[in-house]
Amino acid sequence: MNELVSILDGNTFMVSDSAGDVDSSPTVPSGLFAWDTRFLSTWALTVDGERLHELSVDDLQYYECRFFVVPGEPTHYVDAKTSVIRHRTLVDGLAEELTVLNHRDESVVLTLRMEIDCDFADLFDAREARALPGRSEKFVEDGALRLRYERRRHVAETIVTSSLPAAVDAEGMTFQIELGAHQAWTTTLRAIGTIRGAGGRDVRENLSGYEKRRPEKQRELAEWMAGAPKLTCDCGMLAHTYRRSLTDLAALQYAGLTGPAKLLAAGLPWYMSLFGRHSLITGYQSLPYLPQIARSALSVLALLQGGRVDDFRDEEPGKILHEVRYGEPGGFEDSPFTTYYGAADCTPLFVVLLDEYERWTGDAETVRLLEYEARSALDWVDTYGNLMDDGYIWYERRSPGGLENQGWKDSRNSIVYADGRLPGSPRATCELQGYAYDAKVRAARLARVVWNDPAYADRLEREAADLRIRFNRDFWIADRGYYALALDAEGGQVDALASNMGHLLWSGIVDESRAAQVVDHLLSRPLFSGWGIRTLACDQAGYNPVGYHNGAIWPSDNSLIALGLRRYGFADEAARLAVTMIEASQYFDGRMPEAFAGYDRRFTRYPVQYPRACSPHSSSAGAPLALLRTLLGLRPHQDHLTIDPAIPERLGRIELIDIPGRWGRIDAFGRGRVPLEPD
């Protein structure tokens, strides 16, 4: 399969080839998925035994698309005698309307066949093509095909029906069609999935993407878009990217199992579930636009905050979780990821978002309701997070199946020395200390103005000031003029030049006298590709332009760096970074992927796709929103919104209308005046 087409509704999604067919593949997990489980692994249409080939694909909405296809090989497309329209939606289950058109001047009899199968694989079992331990069965009953998988009390089913009678067998459905000259024939196939979990609880009513009618879905999207500020600007690619970001954030919302609050799936296809880090960062990025995302993230993550020591799940009291998974392996504890806590950054970021949320919205009541959880998070920073008893956040996995790296760069080889060696454990990455500093500064403000605990505020401010001094002493590499990526278990500096230090600007922990050197490194050729800032500099031994955290460019990473540049007064540099990312977005049709390759812009006319990148991805969808905030210089100050534009000339005029906040609604306007050198 070369080109893939996906539609989604929350954590329900379907991936097929460009003709609309699904054939299970270990390279890309095509099929119909919900709750980390595949409900269709084969969905392939033929006419008279011939597979169909695409003429075009209409991307109608995030939850629906239309395929125009014809039978036969591409050489037969001219004057095709038969064509088929496949209109697919993820509303009220999977619904696929099949319309067969006869373009002849005479009648014809055709055999239409849909091959149907399902392996009920967990998402990662599907990717690795692993055999499942349970038992599969197929039933034909009452004109429907029922596919079933059972492993003790875990039972999953897919039921496929047709609006017109079909010859149903264990492998699919067949229709004998007689069409007059220039006539059309239509039927609608529906697939509904259900799961009864290993715990014996039936969650079929929670497959929320399967229970909404199309008009309701259209109304929800219209209300979502209407609630966000309106962007008018001279730059068409910025306007398109803005709208695409808002739409993708709507698409990734889903109703979870923890209550009425909407959750945010992290990214299609690998992370269609709740991830603490991406929920918090996306909540931060989207505060000037859709503050309900932050409120939901805070509420749900507070509810799931760690309450015990559980080595299998890397859980500790006060810790904010890394991710939730719903598939079969977690239910049988084959994997720790049902509720997994192996992330050291989510806990301080929870406090950071809580304060930023109050600054924007004035919602002190939510801050009061979450006071206990915020204090518990700060206690975790000082106790379990302080693994080496030196005042820094360290991490070391305890779960055999857990993550070795537990910062935002959590792939196995993401934390490296400049010479490419991997440090031992535990590790203390630099951005974790910045997050801890920022969390304490912000919590001190909340303690003073909301929680009415000035003594606690004084203590947090002293601890933050002490942390800042020690950090600038221990992490600074004086002869190179940048901060170490991490400290190793012996307290030595992990000296790779990486993007992490851009997060230090965002947090405010960087000594003002060193900020210019940090900025120079971030925008130097080894780190800055011309499309964005690489995760690892290209002159480091471990660099790989298609390395997940070792050279690829992450839009979310760059958006936080841009905010940090503005914080330290580097407005022109922030504008330069923002405009290059916006320019990159046009090559992805306005949808920023999870990551793209780190090749230099001087050698590529367009940003190169990263293999297996999620798209859409929540914090990548949030990145253009944060970059727009950077360009307009938006900053809440008491009951007012400060607006200080720094917009590149080539973006022209930007106006953001009806920005929500504690001030009600306000407009921001700016015109491009910042000249930029070619990248």
C-alpha positions in Angstrom: 0.0 0.0 0.0 1.6 3.3 -1.1 -0.9 6.0 -0.2 -3.0 5.6 2.9 -6.4 7.2 3.6 -7.6 7.6 7.2 -10.7 8.8 8.9 -11.3 9.1 12.6 -13.6 10.0 15.4 -11.9 10.2 18.7 -10.0 7.0 19.3 -12.0 5.2 16.6 -10.3 5.2 13.2 -10.0 3.4 9.9 -6.9 3.3 7.6 -7.2 1.9 4.1 -5.4 2.2 0.8 -6.3 4.8 -1.8 -9.0 2.5 -3.3 -10.6 2.1 0.1 -9.4 -1.5 0.6 -7.9 -3.0 3.8 -5.4 -5.8 3.7 -3.7 -6.5 7.1 -0.1 -5.3 6.9 2.6 -5.4 9.6 4.2 -2.2 8.1 1.1 0.0 8.7 -1.8 -1.2 10.7 -4.6 -0.8 8.3 -8.1 -1.6 9.3 -10.9 -0.4 11.5 -9.7 0.2 15.1 -11.3 1.4 18.3 -10.0 1.2 21.9 -6.6 -0.1 20.7 -8.3 -3.1 19.0 -8.7 -3.9 15.4 -12.3 -4.7 14.4 -11.7 -5.2 10.7 -8.4 -6.5 9.2 -9.8 -7.3 5.7 -12.3 -5.1 3.8 -11.6 -5.5 0.1 -14.1 -4.9 -2.7 -14.1 -6.6 -6.1 -16.3 -6.4 -9.2 -16.5 -9.6 -11.2 -13.4 -10.8 -9.3 -11.3 -7.7 -10.2 -9.8 -5.4 -7.5 -10.6 -1.7 -7.9 -8.3 1.2 -8.5 -8.6 4.8 -7.5 -9.7 7.7 -9.7 -9.8 10.1 -6.8 -10.4 10.4 -3.1 -12.5 13.2 -1.5 -11.5 14.1 2.1 -15.0 15.3 3.1 -14.6 15.6 6.9 -12.3 14.0 9.4 -15.0 11.3 10.0 -15.9 10.7 6.3 -14.4 10.3 2.9 -15.4 9.2 -0.6 -13.5 6.9 -3.0 -14.1 7.0 -6.8 -12.8 3.7 -8.1 -13.0 1.5 -11.2 -12.3 -2.2 -11.8 -9.2 -3.4 -13.7 -5.7 -2.2 -14.2 -4.8 1.5 -14.6 -4.3 1.0 -18.4 -8.1 0.2 -18.6 -9.2 3.5 -17.0 -10.1 5.3 -20.2 -13.8 4.8 -21.1 -14.4 2.5 -18.0 -17.7 0.8 -18.4 -18.3 0.4 -14.6 -17.4 2.7 -11.7 -18.0 2.5 -8.0 -18.4 5.2 -5.4 -17.5 4.2 -1.8 -18.8 6.8 0.7 -17.3 5.9 4.1 -18.2 7.4 7.5 -17.4 6.7 11.1 -20.7 7.8 12.5 -23.0 5.2 14.1 -20.3 2.6 13.5 -18.6 2.1 10.2 -21.0 2.8 7.4 -20.0 2.4 3.8 -22.4 3.3 1.1 -21.5 1.4 -2.2 -22.9 2.9 -5.4 -22.2 0.9 -8.6 -22.7 2.8 -11.9 -23.2 1.3 -15.3 -21.9 3.6 -18.1 -22.9 1.3 -20.9 -25.7 1.8 -23.4 -27.0 -1.6 -22.5 -27.8 -3.6 -19.3 -25.2 -5.6 -17.5 -25.0 -8.3 -14.7 -22.2 -7.8 -12.2 -20.9 -9.6 -9.2 -20.0 -7.3 -6.3 -18.0 -8.9 -3.5 -16.7 -7.6 -0.2 -14.1 -9.8 1.4 -14.3 -9.4 5.2 -12.2 -10.6 8.1 -10.9 -9.6 11.5 -8.0 -10.7 13.7 -9.0 -8.5 16.7 -5.3 -7.7 17.2 -4.1 -5.1 19.7 -2.6 -2.2 17.8 1.0 -3.2 18.5 0.3 -6.9 17.9 -1.1 -5.7 14.5 2.1 -3.8 13.8 4.4 -6.7 14.7 2.0 -9.3 13.1 2.1 -11.3 16.3 -0.2 -14.3 16.7 -2.9 -13.9 19.4 -3.4 -16.4 22.2 -7.2 -16.5 22.0 -9.7 -18.3 19.7 -11.5 -16.8 16.6 -14.8 -17.9 15.2 -17.1 -16.8 12.4 -20.9 -17.0 12.2 -23.5 -16.3 9.5 -26.8 -15.5 11.0 -29.9 -13.6 9.9 -28.2 -12.1 6.9 -25.3 -10.8 9.0 -21.6 -11.9 9.4 -20.5 -12.1 13.0 -16.7 -12.3 13.7 -15.7 -13.2 17.2 -12.5 -13.5 19.3 -12.4 -14.9 22.8 -9.7 -15.2 25.4 -11.3 -16.3 28.7 -13.5 -13.3 29.7 -12.2 -11.0 27.0 -14.6 -11.2 24.1 -14.5 -9.0 21.0 -17.0 -9.1 18.1 -17.6 -7.4 14.8 -21.0 -7.6 13.2 -21.4 -6.7 9.5 -24.8 -6.1 7.9 -26.1 -4.9 4.5 -29.1 -2.7 3.8 -29.9 -4.9 0.8 -30.0 -8.8 0.8 -26.6 -10.4 0.2 -25.2 -13.9 -0.1 -23.3 -14.1 3.2 -20.5 -16.6 3.9 -17.8 -16.8 6.4 -15.4 -14.8 4.2 -17.6 -11.9 3.2 -20.7 -10.8 1.3 -21.7 -11.2 -2.4 -24.2 -9.3 -4.5 -25.5 -10.2 -7.9 -26.5 -6.9 -9.5 -28.5 -6.4 -12.7 -28.2 -2.8 -14.0 -30.0 -1.3 -16.9 -28.2 1.1 -19.3 -26.8 4.1 -17.4 -28.4 3.0 -14.1 -27.0 2.9 -10.6 -27.3 0.5 -7.7 -26.7 1.3 -4.0 -26.4 -0.6 -0.7 -24.9 0.3 2.6 -22.6 -2.0 4.6 -22.3 -1.4 8.4 -19.8 -2.8 10.9 -20.3 -2.5 14.6 -17.7 -3.6 17.1 -18.1 -4.6 20.8 -15.7 -5.6 23.5 -16.3 -7.3 26.8 -13.1 -6.8 28.8 -10.9 -9.2 30.7 -12.4 -7.8 33.9 -15.8 -8.9 32.8 -17.1 -5.4 32.2 -19.0 -4.8 28.9 -17.8 -1.6 27.3 -19.8 -1.7 24.1 -21.8 1.4 25.2 -18.5 3.2 25.5 -17.5 2.8 21.9 -18.8 6.4 21.6 -17.6 6.9 18.0 -20.1 4.2 17.0 -23.2 5.9 18.4 -23.4 9.4 16.9 -25.5 10.3 13.9 -24.0 12.3 11.1 -26.1 15.5 11.6 -25.1 15.5 15.3 -21.4 15.1 14.3 -21.7 18.0 11.9 -23.3 20.2 14.5 -20.6 19.3 17.1 -17.8 20.3 14.6 -19.6 23.6 13.7 -19.9 24.5 17.4 -16.3 23.6 18.1 -15.0 25.8 15.3 -17.4 28.6 16.2 -16.1 28.6 19.8 -12.5 29.3 18.7 -11.2 32.7 17.7 -11.5 33.7 14.1 -8.3 34.2 12.2 -8.1 36.6 9.3 -4.7 37.1 7.6 -2.9 37.8 4.4 -1.1 34.4 4.5 -3.2 31.6 3.0 -1.1 28.8 4.3 -1.3 30.2 7.9 -5.1 30.4 7.6 -5.4 26.8 6.3 -3.0 25.4 8.9 -5.0 27.2 11.7 -8.3 25.7 10.6 -6.8 22.3 10.0 -5.3 22.4 13.6 -8.7 23.2 15.1 -10.3 20.4 13.1 -7.7 17.8 14.1 -8.1 18.7 17.7 -11.9 18.2 17.4 -11.3 14.9 15.6 -9.0 13.5 18.4 -11.6 14.2 21.2 -13.2 11.1 22.7 -15.3 10.1 25.6 -13.3 7.9 28.0 -14.3 5.4 30.7 -13.5 7.9 33.6 -16.5 10.2 33.4 -18.1 12.9 31.2 -14.8 14.8 30.5 -13.6 14.5 26.9 -10.2 12.9 26.5 -7.6 13.7 23.8 -6.1 10.9 21.8 -2.5 11.6 21.1 -2.0 10.6 17.5 -3.1 8.3 14.7 -2.4 5.4 14.4 0.0 4.5 17.2 -1.3 6.6 20.1 -5.1 6.8 19.8 -5.5 6.9 23.6 -4.9 9.3 26.5 -1.2 10.3 26.9 -0.5 12.6 29.9 2.4 14.5 28.2 0.6 15.3 25.0 -2.7 16.2 26.8 -0.9 18.7 29.0 1.2 20.2 26.2 -1.8 20.5 23.9 -3.8 22.0 26.7 -1.1 24.7 27.1 -0.8 25.3 23.4 -4.5 25.7 22.9 -5.4 27.9 25.9 -5.9 31.1 23.9 -8.3 29.3 21.6 -10.0 26.3 23.3 -9.4 26.4 27.0 -11.7 23.4 27.6 -8.9 21.1 26.3 -6.7 22.2 29.3 -9.6 21.9 31.7 -10.4 18.4 30.6 -6.8 17.3 30.7 -6.3 18.6 34.2 -9.5 17.0 35.5 -8.9 13.6 34.0 -5.2 13.4 34.9 -6.0 14.5 38.5 -8.5 11.6 38.7 -5.9 9.1 37.4 -3.0 10.5 39.5 -0.8 7.8 41.1 -1.8 6.7 44.6 0.6 3.8 45.4 3.9 2.3 44.7 3.5 -0.2 41.8 6.7 -1.3 40.2 4.9 -3.0 37.3 3.4 0.3 36.2 6.2 2.6 37.4 3.5 4.2 39.6 4.2 6.4 42.7 2.0 8.6 44.9 1.4 12.0 43.3 2.8 11.0 39.8 0.8 11.9 36.7 0.4 9.1 34.3 2.1 8.6 31.0 -0.6 6.7 29.1 -3.7 4.6 29.2 -4.2 1.6 26.9 -7.4 -0.4 26.4 -6.3 -3.4 24.4 -6.2 -7.1 25.3 -2.5 -7.2 26.6 -3.2 -4.7 29.4 -6.3 -6.5 30.5 -4.2 -9.7 31.1 -1.2 -7.8 32.4 0.9 -8.9 29.5 1.9 -5.2 29.4 2.0 -2.5 32.0 0.4 0.1 29.8 -3.2 -0.2 30.8 -2.4 2.7 33.2 1.3 3.4 33.0 3.2 6.1 34.9 6.7 5.9 33.4 7.0 9.6 32.6 9.0 12.0 34.8 7.9 15.2 33.0 4.1 14.9 33.3 4.0 15.6 37.0 5.6 19.1 37.0 3.9 19.9 33.7 0.5 19.3 35.4 1.3 22.1 37.8 2.6 24.3 35.0 -0.7 23.9 33.1 -2.8 24.4 36.2 -1.3 27.8 36.7 -1.3 28.8 33.1 -5.0 27.8 32.9 -5.9 30.1 35.8 -3.9 33.0 34.3 -5.9 32.7 31.1 -9.3 31.8 32.3 -9.5 33.2 35.9 -11.1 29.9 36.9 -9.9 29.9 40.5 -12.5 27.3 41.5 -10.8 24.6 39.4 -7.5 25.5 41.0 -9.1 25.2 44.4 -10.6 21.8 43.5 -7.2 20.5 42.3 -5.1 21.9 45.2 -4.6 18.5 46.7 -3.5 17.0 43.4 -1.1 19.9 42.7 0.5 19.6 46.1 0.8 15.9 45.7 2.5 16.4 42.3 5.0 18.8 44.0 5.6 16.3 46.8 6.4 13.7 44.1 9.0 16.1 42.6 10.7 16.4 46.0 10.5 12.7 47.0 10.1 10.0 44.4 11.3 12.2 41.6 14.4 13.3 43.7 15.8 9.8 43.2 19.4 10.7 44.0 18.5 13.1 46.9 20.2 16.1 45.3 17.2 18.2 44.4 17.0 17.2 40.7 14.3 15.0 39.0 15.8 11.7 37.9 14.2 8.6 36.4 14.9 4.9 36.3 12.4 2.3 35.2 11.3 -0.4 37.6 8.9 -2.2 35.3 10.6 -4.8 33.1 8.2 -3.8 30.3 8.4 -0.1 30.9 10.2 2.8 29.2 13.9 3.2 29.6 13.8 6.9 29.0 11.0 8.8 30.8 11.3 12.4 29.5 9.6 13.7 26.4 12.3 12.0 24.4 11.4 8.5 25.5 12.9 6.3 22.8 15.6 3.9 23.8 18.6 5.8 22.3 17.3 9.3 22.7 19.7 10.4 25.5 23.2 10.2 24.3 26.7 11.7 24.8 28.2 13.8 22.0 30.2 10.7 20.9 27.1 8.6 20.6 27.5 6.5 23.8 24.4 5.8 25.9 24.6 6.8 29.6 23.6 4.4 32.4 20.6 4.8 34.7 19.3 6.8 36.5 19.3 9.9 34.3 18.4 13.5 34.9 17.6 15.3 31.7 17.9 19.1 31.6 14.3 20.0 30.7 12.9 18.1 33.7 14.7 20.5 36.0 13.3 23.4 34.0 9.8 22.0 34.4 10.4 21.5 38.1 11.6 25.1 38.5 8.6 26.5 36.6 6.2 24.3 38.5 7.4 25.7 41.8 7.4 29.3 40.7 3.9 28.9 39.4 2.6 26.9 42.4 4.0 29.7 44.7 1.7 32.2 42.9 -1.3 29.9 43.2 -0.5 29.3 46.9 -0.5 33.1 47.5 -3.5 34.2 45.4 -5.8 31.2 45.4 -4.9 28.7 48.2 -4.2 31.4 50.8 -1.0 29.7 52.0 1.8 32.3 52.0 4.1 30.2 54.0 4.0 27.4 51.4 4.5 30.1 48.7 7.6 31.4 50.4 9.0 27.8 50.7 8.4 27.1 47.0 10.0 30.3 45.9 13.1 29.6 48.0 13.3 26.0 46.6 12.9 27.3 43.0 15.6 30.0 43.5 18.0 27.4 44.9 17.3 25.0 42.0 18.0 27.6 39.5 21.4 28.4 40.9 22.4 24.8 41.2 21.1 23.9 37.8 23.1 26.7 36.1 26.2 25.5 37.9 25.8 21.7 37.3 24.4 21.6 33.7 26.3 24.4 32.0 29.1 23.2 29.8 31.3 26.4 29.9 33.8 25.6 27.1 30.9 24.9 24.6 28.4 27.5 25.7 25.3 25.3 26.1 23.5 23.2 28.7 24.2 19.4 29.0 21.4 17.2 27.7 21.4 15.4 31.1 23.4 14.2 34.1 24.4 10.6 34.2 24.3 8.3 37.3 27.8 9.5 38.4 26.7 13.2 38.1 28.7 13.7 34.9 27.4 15.8 32.0 25.8 14.0 29.1 27.2 16.5 26.6 25.2 16.1 23.4 23.9 19.3 21.8 20.1 18.8 21.6 16.9 20.7 21.4 16.0 20.0 25.0 17.7 23.2 26.1 15.1 25.2 24.2 12.6 24.0 26.8 14.8 25.6 29.4 14.0 29.0 27.9 10.3 28.2 28.0 10.6 27.3 31.7 12.6 30.4 32.7 15.5 28.5 34.4 18.2 29.8 32.1 20.4 32.5 33.6 19.8 35.7 31.6 23.6 36.1 30.9 23.6 32.7 29.1 20.4 33.1 27.1 22.0 34.5 24.0 24.5 31.7 23.7 21.7 29.1 24.0 19.7 30.9 21.3 22.8 31.1 19.0 23.1 27.3 19.3 19.4 26.6 18.7 19.5 28.6 15.5 22.9 27.4 14.3 23.2 25.1 11.3 23.9 22.0 13.4 20.5 22.3 15.1 18.4 24.5 12.8 17.6 22.8 9.5 15.8 25.7 7.9 12.5 23.9 8.4 12.8 23.8 12.2 15.1 22.8 15.1 16.3 19.2 15.1 16.0 17.1 18.2 19.8 16.4 18.0 22.4 18.5 16.3 23.7 17.1 13.0 27.4 17.3 14.1 26.7 14.8 16.9 27.8 11.2 16.6 24.3 9.9 17.3 22.6 12.1 14.7 20.2 10.5 12.2 17.9 12.8 10.1 15.2 10.1 10.4 16.0 9.3 14.0 12.8 9.6 16.1 14.5 11.7 18.8 18.0 11.8 17.3 17.6 14.3 14.4 13.9 14.5 13.4 12.1 17.7 13.8 9.1 17.8 16.2 6.5 20.6 15.7 5.5 20.5 19.4 9.2 20.8 20.5 9.7 23.8 18.2 6.5 25.5 19.5 7.7 25.4 23.1 11.1 26.6 22.0 9.5 29.6 20.2 7.5 30.4 23.3 10.8 30.3 25.2 12.5 32.6 22.7 9.7 35.2 23.2 10.0 34.8 27.0 13.7 35.9 26.9 13.1 38.7 24.5 14.3 37.1 21.3 11.2 38.1 19.3 12.8 38.2 15.9 14.3 34.7 16.4 10.9 33.4 17.5 9.3 34.9 14.4 11.9 33.2 12.2 11.3 29.8 13.8 7.5 30.3 13.6 7.5 31.2 9.9 9.7 28.3 8.9 7.4 25.8 10.7 4.3 27.4 9.1 6.0 27.1 5.7 6.7 23.5 6.4 3.1 22.9 7.2 2.0 23.6 3.6 3.8 20.5 2.4 1.6 18.4 4.8 -1.6 20.1 3.6 -1.7 22.2 6.8 -1.6 19.1 9.1 1.6 19.1 11.1 2.7 15.5 11.6 4.2 14.2 14.9 7.7 14.7 13.4 9.4 15.1 10.1 13.0 14.4 9.0 15.8 16.6 9.9 17.4 17.1 6.4 18.8 20.5 5.7 16.6 22.9 3.8 19.5 23.8 1.5 19.3 20.3 0.1 15.6 19.6 0.1 12.9 21.7 -1.5 10.4 20.4 0.9 10.4 18.8 4.4 10.9 15.0 4.2 8.3 12.8 5.8 9.3 10.8 8.8 8.4 7.1 8.5 5.6 6.0 10.9 4.9 9.5 12.2 1.4 10.0 13.6 -0.9 12.3 11.7 -3.0 13.9 13.0 -1.1 14.3 16.3 -2.5 16.3 19.2 0.5 18.4 20.2 1.5 18.9 16.6 -2.0 20.2 15.9 -1.5 22.5 18.9 1.9 23.7 17.6 0.6 26.2 15.0 -1.7 27.6 17.7 1.3 28.2 20.0 3.3 29.7 17.1 0.5 32.1 16.4 0.5 33.1 20.0 4.2 33.7 19.7 3.8 35.9 16.6 1.1 38.0 18.2 3.0 38.2 21.5 -0.1 37.1 23.5 0.5 37.0 27.3 -2.1 37.1 30.1 -1.4 39.7 32.7 -3.8 39.9 35.7 -7.2 40.7 34.1 -5.7 41.9 30.8 -4.2 40.4 27.7 -0.9 41.8 26.6 -0.5 41.9 22.8 3.0 42.5 21.4 3.3 41.4 17.8 6.5 40.4 16.1 5.4 39.2 12.7 7.7 38.5 9.7 7.1 40.7 6.7 6.2 37.8 4.4 3.3 36.8 6.6 1.6 40.2 6.3 -1.4 41.1 8.4 -2.7 38.8 11.1 -5.9 39.4 13.1 -7.2 37.0 15.7 -10.8 37.9 16.7 -12.6 36.9 20.0 -9.7 35.5 22.0 -11.4 34.0 25.1 -10.1 34.6 28.6 -10.7 36.2 32.0 -11.2 39.5 30.2 -14.1 38.1 28.2 -13.3 38.2 24.5 -10.7 40.4 22.9 -9.1 40.9 19.4 -5.4 40.9 18.6 -3.9 42.5 15.5 -0.4 42.8 14.0 1.2 43.5 10.7 4.4 41.9 9.4 7.5 44.1 10.0 10.3 41.7 10.9 12.7 41.1 7.9 14.0 37.6 7.7 17.1 36.2 6.1 16.6 33.3 3.7 17.0 29.9 5.4 
